[in-house]
Amino acid sequence: MLVSPRSPLEYSFRSERPVRTLFSLLRRKRLYYVVTVLMLILKHSPMWIIPFLTARVINTLADPKLYPVSQLPFYFGAVVILTVQNVPSHTIYISMLSGAVRDLERTLRSALVTRLQHLSIAFHDRSETGRLQAKVLRDVEQIQMFCMLVGEGGMVAVLSFLFAVTVTAVREPRMLLFFLLMVPLVALMRTLFGRKIQQRNSAFRQQVEQMSSGVSEMLNMIPVVRAHGLEGEASREMNRQFEEVNQRGRKLDQINALFGASSWVTFQLSMIVGLSVLSWFCLKGWIPVGDVVLYQSLFSMIIMCVTQMLTIYPQLAKGLESVRSLGEVLEYPDLEHNRGRRKVDRLRGEVAFRDVLFSYEEGKAPAINRVSLDVTPGECIALVGPSGGGKSTMMQLLIGFRRPQDGQILIDGQNMEELDMRTVRRFISVVPQETILFSGTILENIVYGLSDVSMDQVNEVLAAANLSELVESLPEGIQTRIGEDGAMLSGGQRQRIAIARALIRNPQILVLDEATSALDVVSEKKVQEAIDRAVQNRTTFIVAHRLSTVRAADRIVVMKDGRVAEVGSYDELMARDGVFREMQSLQQ
Ligand SMILES: Nc1ncnc2c1ncn2[C@@H]1O[C@H](COP(=O)(O)OP(=O)(O)OP(=O)(O)O)[C@@H](O)[C@H]1O
């Protein structure tokens, strides 16, 4: 069942092994990484070599008999060359690192979006949009930052630490012993403060997030607040949140200041202790004067590397957590399966439900309970019934968003399970209850997703959807921008645009979920006229609420508790003393 459009990236993605997953993802740009590491070593080499050269210069000056003074220009020249080469090597290093990491970022986002497009509607129902959005944006950004951090600070810290420890171990093991005694002290202090700062940081972040959702809620609520005269309360509530952010922010700044100063003092004190030990070594004659500078540099390198690694560590944990978070999408198995199934290049519009059983969750009462229904091409079926009766679920089954647990749905006599639903859906249009519009022009909203549509076709559907008059009255006509989510349009106009969008595809099957919100008489009449035209020459299913729609349907199917309670024409059902007549008498 789970054959799917999987990218190679998804095959190598194992969220239970985040580090291995990252390595396998980074392998795509192996050459970039090799060059990055080489350039890193080259660009950073002055930091490692200059202390040796400085020591040599000082030793030469202190005891010219030991080292020839004539070599001094060579040392200075070497320092200059080493320093200047940092410009090209650093530039190449960053462009290679960024090239590889940005490629990873783009690949991950694109894999996520492709996967999200193919995951089942059931998955999307269960997932909050905000959480999915955070995965595509924030989690990928965390992974990108993680890789940059490892590539920049992390690698330098590890390499420098190994370099300093090895050099000291080889040249002066007694000094290494002293260094390794000091390191845990610095690390301990860092860890203790780090935990406290992290707590304050996350409290502050939560407060800021709460404030930001508070602000957006406040903006949405402005008309309600104004209508109830609650402006004062609304402002007070926001001020309370601002005050909380202010308090937490100040606490965070204080602890950061204390930590910053303490770190600096600890570092300087450890340097002074290091210097006094080195001075003692020098006075004893164990090391020359210049080596005091050398070991002092190596010591400061070790302390800085340890500090750097401890700073990076929490970010690493976050990055790995983000890899796991992406796994929830990239490894989720519930994909719509189409590969290898029969493609459809034409449809007559015959639909049959055969003993269809469907429940949203295992063990729960079925939303569709053994329903059978035969619909001939061109027929108009109105689905009516009490709320929760199963009308929308029937439509979701018809368009293949949900799959029956038992029974069959046949389209043109072919079992839907054997058809490539992507090809079937080219012949099905859906007008949902809530019209979804985007902030383009009327034309863009109507032809959405189609590339070669003639203006004649557009004018035809405008007329069919009763939109010609509206479009002509606008100064920019069909090129008028309709604002975010069609904010400039009335409810009836939005519905008619949705109908036009459905009709432009000239579907063989039309599914129309009528909006329940009441329209004024004129709007309702216009929408109804549009529907009347839309149903011609195609099989139509309308989840109907309006009496006029119900009347015009060839057959009315009354759904109750997941079953078909009654089927018949308007007159037939009204003649019966059943659910439909009761519903109609309540509506009038
Ligand atoms: N996504 C879902 N997850 C779980 N249960 C659901 C889901 N959608 C609908 N249901 C349940 O399935 C049953 C049928 O719901 P459905 O939406 O098909 O009814 P309806 O007749 O279209 O109702 P309405 O007229 O209110 O839209 C109801 O009991 C409903 O609670």
The ligand as an SDF file (V2000), in Angstrom:
LIG
                    3D

 31 33  0  0  0  0  0  0  0  0999 V2000
  -12.0000   14.3050   10.9190 N   0  0  0  0  0  0  0  0  0  0  0  0
  -12.8220   13.6090   11.6940 C   0  0  0  0  0  0  0  0  0  0  0  0
  -12.3450   12.8150   12.6790 N   0  0  0  0  0  0  0  0  0  0  0  0
  -13.1720   12.0810   13.4520 C   0  0  0  0  0  0  0  0  0  0  0  0
  -14.4930   12.0630   13.3220 N   0  0  0  0  0  0  0  0  0  0  0  0
  -15.0390   12.8290   12.3550 C   0  0  0  0  0  0  0  0  0  0  0  0
  -14.2440   13.6440   11.5040 C   0  0  0  0  0  0  0  0  0  0  0  0
  -15.0500   14.2910   10.6410 N   0  0  0  0  0  0  0  0  0  0  0  0
  -16.3200   13.9040   10.9420 C   0  0  0  0  0  0  0  0  0  0  0  0
  -16.3210   13.0370   11.9690 N   0  0  0  0  0  0  0  0  0  0  0  0
  -17.4740   12.3590   12.5520 C   0  0  0  0  0  0  0  0  0  0  0  0
  -18.1130   11.6140   11.5370 O   0  0  0  0  0  0  0  0  0  0  0  0
  -19.5240   11.7250   11.6190 C   0  0  0  0  0  0  0  0  0  0  0  0
  -20.0830   12.2330   10.2830 C   0  0  0  0  0  0  0  0  0  0  0  0
  -19.6170   13.5610   10.0840 O   0  0  0  0  0  0  0  0  0  0  0  0
  -19.8520   14.3910    8.7560 P   0  0  0  0  0  0  0  0  0  0  0  0
  -19.0340   15.6200    8.8390 O   0  0  0  0  0  0  0  0  0  0  0  0
  -19.6810   13.5050    7.6000 O   0  0  0  0  0  0  0  0  0  0  0  0
  -21.3780   14.7730    8.9070 O   0  0  0  0  0  0  0  0  0  0  0  0
  -22.2230   15.8390    8.1000 P   0  0  0  0  0  0  0  0  0  0  0  0
  -23.5160   15.1680    7.8240 O   0  0  0  0  0  0  0  0  0  0  0  0
  -21.4460   16.3430    6.9410 O   0  0  0  0  0  0  0  0  0  0  0  0
  -22.4120   16.9870    9.1890 O   0  0  0  0  0  0  0  0  0  0  0  0
  -22.5490   18.5820    8.9730 P   0  0  0  0  0  0  0  0  0  0  0  0
  -23.8290   18.8090    8.2620 O   0  0  0  0  0  0  0  0  0  0  0  0
  -22.5840   19.1100   10.3730 O   0  0  0  0  0  0  0  0  0  0  0  0
  -21.3350   19.0150    8.2030 O   0  0  0  0  0  0  0  0  0  0  0  0
  -19.8100   12.6480   12.7930 C   0  0  0  0  0  0  0  0  0  0  0  0
  -20.1270   11.8350   13.9000 O   0  0  0  0  0  0  0  0  0  0  0  0
  -18.5300   13.3780   13.0110 C   0  0  0  0  0  0  0  0  0  0  0  0
  -18.3490   13.6730   14.3780 O   0  0  0  0  0  0  0  0  0  0  0  0
  1  2  1  0
  2  3  1  0
  2  7  2  0
  3  4  2  0
  4  5  1  0
  5  6  2  0
  6  7  1  0
  6 10  1  0
  7  8  1  0
  8  9  2  0
  9 10  1  0
 10 11  1  0
 11 12  1  0
 11 30  1  0
 12 13  1  0
 13 14  1  0
 13 28  1  0
 14 15  1  0
 15 16  1  0
 16 17  2  0
 16 18  1  0
 16 19  1  0
 19 20  1  0
 20 21  2  0
 20 22  1  0
 20 23  1  0
 23 24  1  0
 24 25  2  0
 24 26  1  0
 24 27  1  0
 28 29  1  0
 28 30  1  0
 30 31  1  0
M  END
$$$$
